[in-house]
Amino acid sequence: PCALLLGTGWRLPTSTEWTNVDESSGWTDLNSPWSSALKMHAAGYLDYNYGSLYERGSSGLYWSSLQNDNSLGWNLYFESGHCDMYDYDKEYGFSARCLRD
């Protein structure tokens, strides 16, 4: 999606890059991701069944480039006091953080 919207040289972070963020960030609350150099916010997500916005202000879910299969992809998930990698249905409207090589 990054290359389609922004052009050549843009991409989603790899799962390894997000895992490194998860393991080294030390994020302890929802202000930590925003206060970091990454400026990530708790955007929540769009539900794929109804298109409703959920968890805005209480969690951040950011896609990685790693896919399990045609229906599941890996993402970085954070909320107050917790940060980890999960695989979710790709139909969810999670945030995309694009990187430039």
C-alpha positions in Angstrom: 0.0 0.0 0.0 2.8 2.4 0.7 4.4 2.2 -2.8 1.0 2.5 -4.4 0.1 5.7 -2.5 3.6 7.3 -2.1 5.7 5.8 -4.9 8.8 3.8 -5.3 11.0 3.4 -2.2 8.1 3.4 0.3 7.1 0.2 2.2 5.5 -1.2 5.4 7.9 -2.1 8.2 8.9 -5.7 8.4 7.7 -7.8 11.4 11.4 -7.8 12.6 11.4 -4.0 12.6 8.2 -3.9 14.6 9.5 -6.6 17.0 12.6 -4.5 17.6 10.3 -1.6 18.4 8.3 -3.8 20.7 11.3 -5.2 22.5 13.3 -1.9 22.9 10.6 0.7 23.2 9.9 0.4 27.0 6.4 1.9 26.3 4.5 1.9 29.5 1.4 4.0 28.6 -0.3 5.5 25.6 1.8 8.7 25.7 5.0 6.7 25.2 4.5 5.8 21.5 3.6 9.4 20.7 6.5 10.8 22.8 8.9 8.5 21.0 10.7 9.4 17.7 8.1 7.4 15.9 5.2 9.7 16.9 2.7 6.8 16.9 -0.8 7.4 18.2 -3.6 5.2 19.4 -5.7 5.4 16.3 -7.8 2.3 17.0 -9.1 0.3 14.0 -12.0 -0.1 11.6 -14.1 -3.2 12.1 -14.3 -5.2 8.8 -18.0 -6.2 9.5 -19.5 -2.8 10.0 -16.7 -0.2 9.3 -17.1 1.1 12.8 -14.2 2.7 14.6 -13.1 0.9 17.7 -10.5 1.5 20.5 -9.6 5.0 19.2 -7.6 6.6 22.0 -7.0 3.3 23.7 -4.9 1.2 21.3 -2.7 1.4 18.2 -2.5 -1.3 15.6 0.0 -0.9 12.8 0.4 -3.4 9.9 3.8 -5.0 9.1 4.7 -6.4 5.7 4.6 -10.0 6.9 1.6 -12.1 5.9 0.7 -15.6 7.4 -1.5 -16.4 4.4 -4.1 -14.8 2.2 -6.2 -13.8 5.1 -3.8 -13.1 8.1 -1.1 -10.5 8.5 1.1 -9.5 11.4 0.8 -6.1 13.2 2.2 -4.2 16.1 -0.4 -3.8 18.8 -0.1 -1.4 21.7 -2.3 -0.2 24.5 -1.6 1.2 28.0 1.1 -0.9 29.6 1.3 -3.5 26.8 3.0 -3.8 23.4 3.2 -7.0 21.3 3.0 -8.5 17.8 -0.1 -10.4 16.7 -1.6 -11.8 13.5 -5.1 -10.5 12.6 -7.5 -10.8 9.7 -6.3 -8.5 6.9 -9.8 -7.2 6.5 -9.4 -5.0 9.6 -8.7 -1.4 9.0 -5.4 -1.0 11.0 -3.0 1.9 10.5 -0.2 1.7 8.0 3.1 3.4 8.9 5.2 3.8 5.8 9.0 3.8 5.7 11.2 5.2 3.0 14.3 3.2 2.1 
